[in-house]
């Protein structure tokens, strides 16, 4: 109410100043966050102009992107129900996208292929990150180069091989979002695609297994079986892959349990502290 606004603001300001002076630790945390946000805005202002200029040079047909017809930010009323089903698979190379491509739903499922291990964005300035061609193309494909408001897909799905390299690439992609666009996981848009590790079959029956335990059960169930170990997504035929990204798709949502722990966790796992990380692995390996 306008008649009490001035007095109310003055009283709140007086109480807040008193509280912050009495609680220096809390005041310092708030101040630190304000300075951090100010730095982020300042950096974005510096790179946005360059990003816009670069955007003009990137063709509408973004390299390594196989797009879908419907998008999450599509305002057409006839696509209202399908918007929630839109997703993009971030894959490890052309081999994986070759399996997903023919079996995907072209209306709602897109694919972006990484060339290999992307840039570790932790510790880099935003200017450096934006100048990385592959990372910029990924931002452009997602529609978030100027902020998450332009996100083109409801689900951003990391689809990498179930091996050491695949896990590393998965971590690098998650780091990218946590460093630059933490709202993507915080708002529930980031997922990991779960695909089978084994196929146990005979001429009559086929069972796909996601764990060693499932494989053991399938071996007991199927007589005269043969076992195939899928070392990479590219080893799964497009015909088979369709059932893993269809109605029965298995996705694990990437969640953030403690927001204030993100910086600390990224610093340990993705920073330049290799000896410390090696000691941790050796101590916890078993």
C-alpha positions, 0 to 999 in steps of 0.5 A: 500500500502506497501510504505505508510504503516509505515507512515500511521500507525504512523500517525493513532497511534499518532491521536488515542493516542491524541484522547483517552487522550482527551476523557478519558470516551471513553478510559475507556470504550474501556479499560474496554471492552478489559479487559473483552474480555481478561478475557473471553478468559482466562476463556475459555482457562482454561475450554476448556481442561476440556470441551474436556476431558468431551466431550470424556466421553459423548456418541454420543447419548447425554442424553435427545437429540432426534436429527434430520438428517440434521444440520445447519453446514452440508456441504453436498451440497444436504442439502443446502436448508434444513440447514436453516430449521433446529431447536431444541426445548428446552422443559420443561421436558419429557411431552412436548417432548412426544407431540413434538416427534411423530409430528416433522419433523425428518429430520430437527427438534430436541428436547432437554428436560430439567429436570426442572429449569436449572442452573441460569448461571448469576453470575457463573464462566464459570468453574462452568457452564461447570461443570453443567451436564445439561448445558454442555449437552445442549451446546454439543447438540447445538455444541457450547461448544467450540464456536458458530461456531459449531452451529448445528441448525439454529433456537434454539427454547425455548418451555416451558409451558405458566405458571409461571414456564414455563416463569421462565425456559424461562428466565433461558434459555435466560440468559444462552445464553446472559451470555455465547453465546450472538451471538446466539440471536444477529445473529437471532438464538434464538426463542420462540415457541408460542402455543395455550392457548385454544381450542374452538370446537363443533362437526363440528368446532375447533378453537385454540386461542392464547389469551383471545381475540381470545377465546372470538371471537371463543366462539361467532362464534361456537355454543354449544362449549366446551373450553379446557385450555392447561395448558402445552404443554404435554396436547396437543396431538401429533396429534394436535401438528403437526400443531403448529410446521409445516408450520404454526409454530408461532415463536417469535424471541428473539432480543437484543435492546441495547447490552450495557444494557444486563449486567444491565438487567441480574443483575436486573432480574436474580441477587441476588437482590430479595428485589429490584425485589420484590418492582419493581413487587409490584409497577408495578403489576397493 
